[in-house]
């Protein structure tokens, strides 16, 4: 069976190798805008700009919120604009944001840099890669998304090691210059080459994969009460994980771990995310993304329980491994689900709205976590709060699976 699945993955790749490679490239370069990488720069930023945990969390919230407001517009542009030009524009602004981060000596400069890297890193590149692939592929949508999203775990394994090693020998500002150079040297030329021949052709849609029997406009989607159950389930994981990643140094200190443990533990996160990201494609194509909505959050919930009660360094590896399982499975399952439930005609606008809400959830978590830490709240109490939220997310996921079940 595994041999057959690997053969199917190869066939899916051959259907449009340039688009798959672009998606892989774009998801990899979301790294500079992700909380797990930004957190490595926090000690230097807080020291140079004299910011407390709550202050940097508030600034992160403002920047992330501002960046998220642009994402619905980017989603609409995906439905109307040339993908190649749009991807180059996203890369330019992401590199510019990294440069601004390296030059920040005042709060306003830090906010401007954070706004750009959060908007065009974490947000925009994720939106354009997943939307392009979900629209391009029909019956093999799950497998295509499994291939494209391998860029996330690759970045999570490679970039923390590069940055943590770099910061041992050089200052934090030069680290942002390094990231800007990587974007300009690798992402921009490769993106131009890979997307130049892509003309937006689409494979036939598989009827069994589309739950939507009518054309869903954005107005209809927003009036569909089921959408809010599905979104509630989708927002818990990114919000909770961002808060934990952003303050991972505080977690390590509270648990008396070597700070480098978190950097190496991300290898486990990347590996599990990669493995589940690949294997979940077969399940999506066989059972649909809808049927998996409730299950994908369970590993993260178990990982939080381990983090709450574990004290040894292996706790970090176990937690991040289980978190990677949920992220790898959940990201692909939900991306496929939105296309199944609401079709692909307005998928760009829908993905832009979803990205806005998900980025908003990540923005809210950092000031909340920061204030709790400044008030002296123990890490274990914060983790207990996240466990309760994650349990609600799992419940809403199962409810969504039932609500979106096709009429027999």
N, C-alpha and C positions, 0 to 999 in steps of 0.2 A: 504493500500500500504506500509506504514512504517513497519507494522508487517511482511509483506512478505519480505521486504528488510532486516530487522533484522534477519529473518530466513535464508535468503541467506547468510548473513555475517557469521552466525554461521556454516552453511554448508561449506562455504569456509574455515573457520578456522579449521574445522574438517578434511578437505582434507589433511592438513599437519600442525598440530598444533605446532610441534617443530620448523619448519622453520619460521612460522609466529611469534612465540615468540622470536626467535633469531633476526628477523628483527626489532621487537619492541625494544628489548634490545639494538641492535646496533644503531638504530636511537636516542635512549635516550642518549647514551654515546657519541654522536657527540657533546654534549653540551660543554665540556671543550675546544673544538676547535672553538666554534662559537663566533662571535664578540659580541653578546649581553652579554655573560658571561665574556669574557675577559675585556670588558669595565669597569666592576666593580673594576678591579684591577689597572686601569690606574692611578688614583691619587697617589697611593702608589708607583707604578713603576716610574712615572715621578718625584716624589719627591726624591726617593732614588737614581735614576740614573741621575737626573738633566737633564731631557729631555723636550723639548717644544712639543706643539701639532704637529707641522710639522715634527719634528725629530722622534717622536714615530710613526707617520703615515708613514714616509719613511721606518723605520725599519720593520714595519708591512707589508709594500709592498714587501720588499726584502724577508722576511721570507715566506710570502704567495706565492710569485712567485716561490721561490725555492721549496716549498712543492708541488706546483701544477705540477711541471715538473715530479714528480714521479707518478702522477695519471694515465697517459696513460699506464705505465708499470703495475700498479696494475690491471687496466682493462683487459689487456692481460692475466695476471696471473689468473684472474677470469675464463677465457675461457679454462684454461689448468690445474689449480691446485686444490687441495682439499680445499673445503670451510672451513672446521673446522680448519685446520692448518693455513690457511691464516688469519682467524678471530682472532686467538690467537696471531699471530705475530703483527697484527694491534693494538690489545689491549696492548701488551707489549710496543711498541714504543710510544703509546699515554701516558701511565703511566710514561714512562721515560721522555717524554717531559714535563709533569707536574712537575716532580722532578727537571729538569733543570730550569724551571721557578722559582721554589722556591729558587734555589741556585744562580740565576743570580745577579752578582755584577758589571759586565762589560757589555758593549753593545753586544759583541760577544756571551756571555752566554744567553742574552735575545733573540737574533736572533735565536740561536740554539733551544731554548725551543719553541719559536713561530713557527719555521719551522716544528717541530715534531707535535705539537698539531694541527696546521692548516692542515697539510698533512694527518695525521692519525686520527684526530678527525673529523673536518668538511668534509674532502674529502673522505678518504678511507672507513670509516665505512658507509658513505652514499652510496658509489658506490657498495660495496659488498652486502648490504642489499637489495637495490632496484633492482640490477641486478639479484640476486638469485631468488627473488620473481617474477619478470617480466618474467624470463625464465621458472620458475616452473609452473606458472599458465597461462592458455590460455583465455578461455571465461570469467572466473571470475578474470581476471588480475586487473581490476579496484577495485573490492572489496578487493582483497588481498592486494593491495597497500594501500588502505584506512585503513586497519587494522594495517599494518606495520608502516606507517608513524605517527601513534598516539604517537610514542616515541618522536617525535620532540616537540609537544605541552606539553607533560608531563614534558620534560626537561625544557622547557621555563617557565612553571609554578613553578616547584619545585626548580630547581637549583638557579635561582636568589634570591629566598627567603632564601635558605640555605646560600649562599655565602654572601649576603648583611647583614644577621644577624650575621654570623661568623665574618665578618670584623668589626663589631661594637666592638667586645670584643678582637679580636686577630689581628695580623698583616697580611699583604697580602701574605707573603711567606708561612705561615702556611695554608692559604686557598688552595694553590696549592698542598701541601702535603695531605690535606683532599681529594682533587679530585683524586690524584694518588691512595690513599688508597681505595676509592670507586671503581675505575677501577679494582684493583687487587683483592678486596674482593668479588665484585658482578659480574662484567662483565666477567672476565676470567673463573671462575668456571662454571658459568651459560652457557657461550658460549660453553665450552668443552662438557657439558652434553647435550645441545640441538642439537648440530651438529654431535655428534658422530654417530648416526644411519642414517644420511642423506646421500644417495648415488647418489644424482643428478637425481632421477627419475623425469619425467615431465608428466604433464597432457596433453591430446590431445589439440592441438591448434584449436581455433574456426576460421573457414575460414573467416567469416564476419569481424573479428577483424583485420585481416592482410591485409593491403593495398598493401604490397609488394608481387608481383607475381614472383619475381626472387630473387636469392641469392645476397645480397648486401655485397660486400667486402668493407673494409675501403677505398680503392682507388676509388671505384665507388661512395661511399657516398660523398667523398671530391670533386668529379667532378660534383656532382649534385647541380646545382645552387639554388634549393629550400632550401637546407640545410642551406644556409647562411641567408635566410630570417627567417627561424625558429629559428636559433641560435641568431640572432639579437634581436628577441622578447624575448627569454629566458634569455638573459644576463642582461637586464635592471633591473629587480626586485632585484636579489641578490646583484648587485653592488650598487644600490641606497640604499637599506635597510641596507647593511653593513656599509656604510658611516654614515648613520643616527644613527644606533645602536652604532657604535664605539664612536661617539661624543655625546651620549645622555645626558651626564652630562652638556656639553656646551649648548645644547638645553634647558635643564631645567633651567639653570642659566639665559639664555637670555629671557626666558618666565617668570622668577621670580617664578618658581615652587620649591617646596620642592623636593630635589633629590630623596627621597624615593618614590615619585609619579611614576617615571619611573619603579621602581622595581615592584610596585603593579600593574601598568598598563600592565605589561607583562602577568598577569593572563588573561586579556581580549584577548591579542594576542594568548595565548595558547588555550583558550576556543574556539575562533572563528576558529583557525587553526584546532583544533580537530574536531569540528562540520562539517566544510566544507570538511575536509579530509575524514571523514566517508561518508557523503552524496554524495560527488562527484563520488564515485565509481559506484553508480547506473547509473548516467548520462554517465559515461565513457563506461560502459558495454552496455548501450542502444544506445548511439549516437556516440561513439568513442571519443578518446582524441583529434583527429584532429579538430572536430567541436567546441571544447571549447577554442581553443588557443587564440582567440581574446577577449573573454569575461573575462578570469581569471584575467587580469590586471586592469580592470575597478575599482574594489573596492579600490585597492591601490592608483590609481589616485585620487579618491574621498577623500581618507584619507589624501593625501598630500595637497589637497585644504583646508581641515579642519585645518591641521597643520599650513598652511600659514596664515590663517586669524583668527584662534582662539587664545585666550590669556589665558583663564581660564584653570584650571587643568583638567577639563573634556576633553579638547582637546587631551591630551595624551592618554586617554582611548579610545576615538573615533578613533583616528589615528591608534593605535595599533590593535584595533578590526578589522578595515577595512583591514589593512595590513595582518593580520592573515587570513582573508578570501581569499585574493589573493594567499598567500603562501600555504595554505591548499589545495585550489582547483588547483592552477597552478602546484605544484610539482607533484601531482598524474596524472593530465591530460597530462603533458609533458612526464613523464616516460612511460606512456602507449602509447603515440603518437610515441615515438621513436621505440618501439617494433612493433607497427602497420605499420609504414612507411618502416622500414628497416629489419624487421624480428628479430629473436633471436639468429641466429647462431653466429654472431659476436657482440652480444649485450654488452658483457663485455668490449671489446675494444672501442666500440662506447661510452658507458657510461663513460669510463675512459677519453676519449677525451673531452666529454661534461663537465665532472667534472673539468677537467683542465681549460677549457675556462671560466667556471662559477667562479671558484676560482680566476682565473686571473682577472676577472671583479671586484671581491671583493677586490683584492689586489690594483688595480688601484685607487679605490674610496677613500681609506683612506688617501694617501698622497695629493690627490687633495683637499679633505675636510680640511685636516690639514693646508695646505698652505693658503687656503681661509680664515680660521679662524685666522691664524697668521697675515694675511694682513688686518684684521679688517673687513672682509666682514660680513654683518649682516646675521643672520640665515635665515631670511625671503628671502633674495636674493638667498641663497643656495637652499632653498626649491623650489623657482621658477624655478631654473635650473633643479632640479630633476623632477618637474612637466612636463617640456618640454620633457625631455628624456622619461618619462613614457608614455606620449601621443604617442611618436614615437613607443614605444614598443607595445602598444595596436594596432596601425595601422599595424605594421609588423605581429602581431598575426593574424589579420583578413586576410591579404594577404596570409599568410602561409596556413590558412584553405582552401582558394580557390585553391592555387597551388597544394596542396596534395589531392584535391578532386578526388576520383576514376572516371575513365572514364565510362560513362553510356553506 
